[in-house]
Amino acid sequence: MQLTPRDAFLQFGHVLQQQLFPQLEAAVGRLGPHLELLASVISLVPLGRLLGAGRASTGRPAKDRAALATAFVAKAILNLPTTRDLIDRLRVDQALHQFCGWRSPLAIPHESKFSRAFAEFAAGELPQQLHAAVIEATQRPRLIGHIARDSTAIPARERVPEALMEQKRAAKKEKEKKKNKRNKPKRPKGAFTRAKARERGTRLKQQRQQKLSTMLANLPQQCDIGAKKNSHGNEEYWRGYKLHLDVADGQLPISAVLTSASVHDSQVAIPLMTMTTQRVDYLYDLMDSAYDAEHIHGQSRQLNHVPIIAIHGRRGTKKPSQMPKVFPTTPTPELTWAEQERYKTRTMSERVNARLKDEFGASHLRVRGAAKAMAHLMFGVLALTVDQWLRMQTTS
């Protein structure tokens, strides 16, 4: 069977990068930077193997799935807010719709077909599989020095479950009721914090004995309310989700997990650590003070990594008093100067989060449900990963 030029590009584009772009320009016209990135992404991902030969509910062969998947990657690369904007761009951009596989604008499917295909991709976790395949092909032979772990807020346009809202209203009423009492009993200082800490510690302890699939299944994923302190120390609230990322040297996203907005960062550290360890070989875990827990330290060492985690304030003050005390106290642990230098590279996770929102569609979440939200975000993570990998190849 003779391969078409497009099939040849998909199979050998990652090897023939120098010849890929000139041949594409000869076929579809001049390529801009966005189309060059799209060509690189499609040449690296095994779309044909992962999509398979599925059939529609009527029994007819499902068509255009590879073209539709390519179009959703293009949507993330072009940072388009909605599927309707993507269709409008496909109709006027000849090079784009030809590269996706449609010979003319009349062949572009209706918006409803895009929605059905996206639902199929989300249910089958196609973007996650494509990203894992890219990591396997490009990063598996590489020894990575540092993995930076962090999360970012993902606002969503959907309602919070009514049961959760009722729980929050009841807690608010109870708080106001206690506030209005004149002689209300004082709660011991830090009692709520200690209760939360015990709950988190229990889950962390269980995760060390669980498989990865069980860890991920036990993490809440419904839309709810999240809170986080900004750089000025003020609480910021959002409704939606939280995306947790493991980022390797070179600002390459290796693993991603989506949870409810209210899930604490420490609850996802061990699942992310396990997932990343299965995909790549690395040396150091870099995390901020939110991950400063005994079980996270222990799990990182058990996986033959070196944890470098900022010291949380609950473990004491950074500058203990020099006044003599009746009872000896344990000095607050501090990072060594070498660990402090390595910890500075943790900012690469923040840069990846910023690029994902500003350039690859993470700030334009228009779908509902955790599965579709994750699919939308992972198309952007996939494009960002290939973009950063190409930058590393050109600078090396």
C-alpha positions as CSV (number, residue, x, y, z in Angstrom):
1,M,0.0,0.0,0.0
2,Q,1.5,3.3,-1.1
3,L,1.6,6.0,1.6
4,T,0.2,9.5,0.9
5,P,2.5,12.5,1.5
6,R,0.5,13.4,4.6
7,D,0.8,9.8,6.0
8,A,4.6,10.0,5.4
9,F,4.8,13.3,7.3
10,L,2.9,11.8,10.2
11,Q,5.2,8.8,10.5
12,F,8.6,10.4,9.8
13,G,8.2,14.0,10.7
14,H,9.9,13.7,14.0
15,V,13.0,12.3,12.3
16,L,13.0,14.6,9.2
17,Q,12.3,18.0,10.9
18,Q,14.5,19.8,8.4
19,Q,12.6,18.4,5.4
20,L,9.1,18.5,7.0
21,F,8.3,22.2,6.9
22,P,9.6,22.8,3.3
23,Q,7.4,19.9,2.0
24,L,4.4,21.1,3.9
25,E,4.9,24.7,2.5
26,A,5.0,23.3,-1.0
27,A,1.8,21.4,-0.4
28,V,-0.4,23.8,1.5
29,G,1.4,27.2,1.3
30,R,3.4,29.2,3.7
31,L,3.4,28.0,7.3
32,G,3.4,30.4,10.2
33,P,4.8,29.5,13.7
34,H,1.5,28.1,14.8
35,L,1.2,25.7,11.9
36,E,4.8,24.6,12.3
37,L,4.1,23.7,15.9
38,L,0.9,21.9,14.9
39,A,2.9,19.9,12.3
40,S,5.5,19.0,15.0
41,V,2.8,17.9,17.4
42,I,1.0,15.7,14.9
43,S,4.3,14.2,13.7
44,L,5.1,13.1,17.2
45,V,1.8,11.6,18.4
46,P,0.5,8.2,17.3
47,L,-3.0,9.3,16.4
48,G,-3.7,6.4,14.1
49,R,-2.8,3.8,16.7
50,L,-4.7,5.4,19.6
51,L,-7.8,6.3,17.6
52,G,-8.2,2.8,16.1
53,A,-10.9,1.8,13.8
54,G,-13.9,2.7,15.9
55,R,-17.5,2.7,14.6
56,A,-20.4,5.0,15.2
57,S,-23.6,3.9,17.0
58,T,-25.3,3.3,13.7
59,G,-22.6,0.7,12.7
60,R,-21.0,2.9,10.1
61,P,-17.3,3.5,10.3
62,A,-16.4,6.7,12.3
63,K,-14.7,9.2,10.0
64,D,-12.6,12.3,10.5
65,R,-11.6,11.4,14.0
66,A,-7.9,12.1,13.2
67,A,-8.8,15.3,11.5
68,L,-11.0,16.4,14.5
69,A,-8.3,15.5,17.0
70,T,-5.8,17.6,14.9
71,A,-8.3,20.4,14.9
72,F,-8.6,20.4,18.7
73,V,-4.8,20.5,19.0
74,A,-4.8,23.5,16.7
75,K,-7.5,25.1,18.9
76,A,-5.1,24.9,21.8
77,I,-2.1,26.2,19.8
78,L,-4.1,29.1,18.4
79,N,-5.5,29.8,21.9
80,L,-9.1,30.0,20.6
81,P,-11.8,30.3,23.2
82,T,-14.6,28.2,21.7
83,T,-15.2,25.4,19.1
84,R,-17.2,27.9,17.0
85,D,-14.1,30.1,16.8
86,L,-12.1,27.1,15.7
87,I,-14.6,26.3,12.9
88,D,-14.6,29.9,11.7
89,R,-10.8,29.8,11.6
90,L,-10.8,26.5,9.7
91,R,-13.2,27.9,7.0
92,V,-11.0,30.9,6.2
93,D,-7.5,29.4,6.7
94,Q,-6.8,27.2,3.7
95,A,-3.5,25.8,5.1
96,L,-5.0,24.9,8.4
97,H,-8.0,22.9,7.1
98,Q,-6.0,21.2,4.5
99,F,-3.4,20.1,7.0
100,C,-6.1,18.8,9.3
101,G,-7.4,16.6,6.5
102,W,-10.3,18.6,4.9
103,R,-9.7,19.4,1.2
104,S,-12.2,22.3,1.2
105,P,-14.2,24.4,3.7
106,L,-17.4,22.6,2.6
107,A,-15.9,19.3,4.1
108,I,-15.6,20.8,7.6
109,P,-18.2,19.1,9.9
110,H,-20.9,20.8,11.8
111,E,-20.3,22.1,15.3
112,S,-22.4,19.2,16.8
113,K,-20.0,16.7,15.3
114,F,-17.0,18.5,16.9
115,S,-18.9,18.3,20.3
116,R,-19.6,14.6,19.9
117,A,-16.0,13.8,18.9
118,F,-14.7,15.9,21.9
119,A,-16.9,13.9,24.3
120,E,-15.5,10.7,22.9
121,F,-11.9,12.0,23.2
122,A,-12.6,13.0,26.8
123,A,-14.2,9.7,27.8
124,G,-11.3,7.7,26.2
125,E,-8.7,10.1,27.7
126,L,-7.1,10.6,24.2
127,P,-5.2,13.8,25.1
128,Q,-3.7,12.1,28.2
129,Q,-2.6,9.1,26.1
130,L,-1.1,11.4,23.4
131,H,0.9,13.3,26.0
132,A,2.1,10.1,27.6
133,A,3.3,8.9,24.2
134,V,5.2,12.1,23.6
135,I,6.9,11.8,27.0
136,E,7.8,8.2,26.3
137,A,9.3,9.0,22.9
138,T,11.2,12.1,23.9
139,Q,12.0,12.0,27.6
140,R,12.3,8.3,28.5
141,P,16.0,7.9,27.5
142,R,16.9,11.2,29.4
143,L,18.0,11.5,33.0
144,I,16.1,14.5,34.4
145,G,17.7,16.4,37.3
146,H,14.7,18.2,38.8
147,I,10.9,17.8,38.9
148,A,9.0,20.9,40.1
149,R,5.6,20.1,41.5
150,D,2.8,22.8,41.8
151,S,-0.8,23.5,41.1
152,T,-2.8,26.3,39.4
153,A,-6.4,27.4,39.7
154,I,-8.7,26.6,36.8
155,P,-12.0,28.7,36.9
156,A,-15.0,26.9,35.3
157,R,-18.4,28.1,34.1
158,E,-20.5,25.5,35.9
159,R,-22.5,25.1,39.0
160,V,-21.2,23.8,42.3
161,P,-23.2,20.6,43.4
162,E,-26.2,21.6,45.6
163,A,-25.1,19.3,48.4
164,L,-21.8,21.1,48.7
165,M,-23.5,24.5,48.7
166,E,-25.9,23.3,51.5
167,Q,-22.9,22.2,53.5
168,K,-21.2,25.6,53.1
169,R,-24.4,27.5,54.0
170,A,-24.8,25.4,57.1
171,A,-21.3,26.1,58.2
172,K,-21.7,29.8,57.6
173,K,-24.9,29.9,59.6
174,E,-23.3,28.0,62.5
175,K,-20.4,30.5,62.4
176,E,-22.7,33.5,62.5
177,K,-24.7,31.9,65.3
178,K,-21.6,31.4,67.4
179,K,-20.5,35.0,66.6
180,N,-23.8,36.5,67.9
181,K,-23.5,34.7,71.3
182,R,-22.1,36.8,74.0
183,N,-20.6,34.1,76.1
184,K,-19.5,31.7,73.5
185,P,-16.9,29.1,74.4
186,K,-13.5,29.7,72.9
187,R,-12.2,27.1,70.6
188,P,-8.6,26.0,71.3
189,K,-6.2,27.8,69.1
190,G,-5.3,25.8,66.0
191,A,-8.0,23.1,66.6
192,F,-9.4,23.4,63.1
193,T,-5.9,23.4,61.6
194,R,-5.0,20.3,63.6
195,A,-8.2,18.5,62.6
196,K,-7.5,19.2,58.9
197,A,-3.9,18.1,59.3
198,R,-5.0,14.8,60.8
199,E,-7.4,14.2,57.9
200,R,-4.7,15.0,55.3
201,G,-2.2,12.9,57.1
202,T,-4.5,9.9,57.0
203,R,-5.0,10.1,53.3
204,L,-1.2,10.5,52.7
205,K,-0.6,7.5,54.9
206,Q,-3.1,5.4,52.9
207,Q,-1.7,6.6,49.5
208,R,1.7,5.1,50.3
209,Q,0.1,1.6,50.3
210,Q,-2.2,2.1,47.3
211,K,-1.8,1.7,43.6
212,L,-1.8,4.7,41.3
213,S,-5.3,4.0,40.0
214,T,-6.7,3.8,43.5
215,M,-5.0,7.1,44.5
216,L,-6.5,8.9,41.5
217,A,-9.9,7.4,42.0
218,N,-10.0,8.6,45.6
219,L,-9.3,12.3,44.7
220,P,-12.4,14.5,44.4
221,Q,-13.0,15.8,40.9
222,Q,-16.3,17.7,41.1
223,C,-16.5,21.4,40.6
224,D,-16.4,23.3,43.9
225,I,-14.9,26.4,45.6
226,G,-11.2,26.9,46.0
227,A,-9.2,29.4,48.1
228,K,-5.6,30.4,47.9
229,K,-3.5,33.2,49.4
230,N,-2.0,35.6,46.9
231,S,1.4,37.3,47.1
232,H,-0.1,40.0,49.3
233,G,-1.4,37.5,51.8
234,N,-5.1,37.9,50.9
235,E,-7.5,35.0,50.2
236,E,-8.6,34.6,46.6
237,Y,-11.5,32.4,45.7
238,W,-12.5,30.7,42.5
239,R,-15.1,28.2,41.3
240,G,-13.9,25.3,39.3
241,Y,-10.9,23.0,39.4
242,K,-7.2,22.8,40.2
243,L,-4.6,21.4,37.8
244,H,-1.6,19.8,39.4
245,L,1.6,19.5,37.2
246,D,5.0,17.9,37.4
247,V,7.5,19.9,35.4
248,A,10.9,18.7,34.3
249,D,14.0,20.7,33.6
250,G,13.5,22.7,30.4
251,Q,9.9,23.5,31.4
252,L,8.5,20.2,30.1
253,P,5.2,19.0,31.7
254,I,5.6,15.3,32.5
255,S,2.4,14.5,34.5
256,A,-0.9,16.2,35.2
257,V,-3.8,15.5,37.5
258,L,-7.1,17.5,37.7
259,T,-8.9,17.7,41.1
260,S,-11.6,19.8,42.7
261,A,-10.6,23.4,43.6
262,S,-10.8,22.6,47.3
263,V,-8.3,19.8,47.3
264,H,-5.1,20.6,49.1
265,D,-1.9,20.4,47.1
266,S,-0.3,17.9,49.4
267,Q,-3.0,15.3,48.6
268,V,-1.8,15.0,45.0
269,A,1.9,14.9,45.7
270,I,2.2,11.1,46.0
271,P,0.0,10.2,43.0
272,L,2.0,12.7,40.8
273,M,5.3,11.4,42.2
274,T,4.3,7.8,41.3
275,M,3.0,8.7,37.9
276,T,6.2,10.7,37.0
277,T,8.4,7.9,38.3
278,Q,6.7,5.5,35.9
279,R,7.4,7.8,33.0
280,V,10.9,9.2,33.4
281,D,14.0,8.9,35.6
282,Y,14.8,11.9,37.7
283,L,16.7,12.8,40.8
284,Y,15.2,15.7,42.8
285,D,11.6,16.6,43.9
286,L,11.1,20.3,44.3
287,M,8.0,21.4,46.2
288,D,6.9,24.5,48.2
289,S,5.9,24.5,51.9
290,A,2.4,23.2,51.1
291,Y,4.0,19.8,50.5
292,D,6.0,19.7,53.7
293,A,4.7,16.5,55.2
294,E,6.5,13.4,56.6
295,H,4.8,10.9,54.3
296,I,5.7,13.0,51.2
297,H,9.3,13.1,52.3
298,G,9.3,9.4,53.0
299,Q,7.6,8.4,49.7
300,S,10.1,10.5,47.7
301,R,13.0,8.8,49.3
302,Q,11.4,5.4,48.9
303,L,11.2,6.1,45.2
304,N,15.0,6.8,45.2
305,H,14.5,10.6,44.9
306,V,15.9,13.5,46.9
307,P,13.1,15.7,48.3
308,I,13.8,19.4,48.5
309,I,10.7,20.9,50.2
310,A,10.4,24.4,51.7
311,I,10.0,24.4,55.4
312,H,6.4,25.1,56.6
313,G,5.8,27.7,59.3
314,R,4.1,25.2,61.5
315,R,7.5,23.6,62.2
316,G,8.7,26.7,64.1
317,T,10.1,30.1,63.4
318,K,12.9,30.8,60.9
319,K,14.8,32.8,63.5
320,P,14.4,31.2,66.9
321,S,14.8,33.4,70.0
322,Q,18.3,33.6,71.5
323,M,16.9,34.0,75.0
324,P,17.7,31.1,77.3
325,K,14.8,28.7,77.9
326,V,14.0,26.4,80.8
327,F,13.3,23.5,78.5
328,P,15.4,22.8,75.4
329,T,13.7,23.2,72.1
330,T,14.4,21.6,68.7
331,P,15.8,24.2,66.3
332,T,13.7,24.8,63.2
333,P,15.1,22.8,60.2
334,E,16.4,24.8,57.3
335,L,17.5,24.0,53.8
336,T,21.2,23.8,53.2
337,W,22.8,26.3,50.8
338,A,23.0,23.7,48.1
339,E,19.3,22.8,48.5
340,Q,18.4,26.5,48.4
341,E,20.2,26.8,45.1
342,R,18.4,23.8,43.6
343,Y,15.1,25.0,45.0
344,K,15.4,28.2,43.0
345,T,14.7,26.2,39.8
346,R,11.2,25.4,41.1
347,T,9.9,28.6,39.5
348,M,9.9,26.8,36.2
349,S,6.5,25.3,37.2
350,E,5.1,28.8,37.6
351,R,6.3,29.7,34.2
352,V,4.6,26.6,32.7
353,N,1.3,27.5,34.4
354,A,1.5,31.0,33.1
355,R,2.2,29.9,29.5
356,L,-0.5,27.3,29.7
357,K,-3.1,30.0,30.6
358,D,-1.8,32.8,28.3
359,E,-0.9,30.8,25.2
360,F,-2.5,27.4,25.2
361,G,-6.2,27.9,26.2
362,A,-6.2,27.0,29.9
363,S,-7.9,30.3,30.7
364,H,-10.7,29.6,28.1
365,L,-12.5,26.7,29.8
366,R,-16.0,26.4,28.2
367,V,-16.8,22.8,28.8
368,R,-18.5,21.2,31.9
369,G,-17.4,18.2,33.9
370,A,-14.1,17.0,35.1
371,A,-13.4,14.6,32.1
372,K,-14.0,17.3,29.5
373,A,-12.2,19.9,31.5
374,M,-9.2,17.6,31.7
375,A,-9.3,16.9,28.0
376,H,-9.4,20.6,27.1
377,L,-6.4,21.3,29.4
378,M,-4.4,18.3,28.2
379,F,-4.6,19.4,24.5
380,G,-2.9,22.5,25.7
381,V,-0.4,20.6,27.8
382,L,0.4,18.4,24.8
383,A,1.1,21.4,22.6
384,L,3.2,23.1,25.3
385,T,5.3,20.0,25.8
386,V,6.2,19.7,22.2
387,D,6.9,23.4,21.9
388,Q,9.3,23.3,24.9
389,W,11.0,20.1,23.6
390,L,11.6,21.8,20.2
391,R,13.1,24.8,21.9
392,M,15.4,22.5,23.8
393,Q,16.5,20.9,20.5
394,T,17.3,24.2,18.9
395,T,19.3,25.5,21.8
396,S,21.3,22.4,22.4
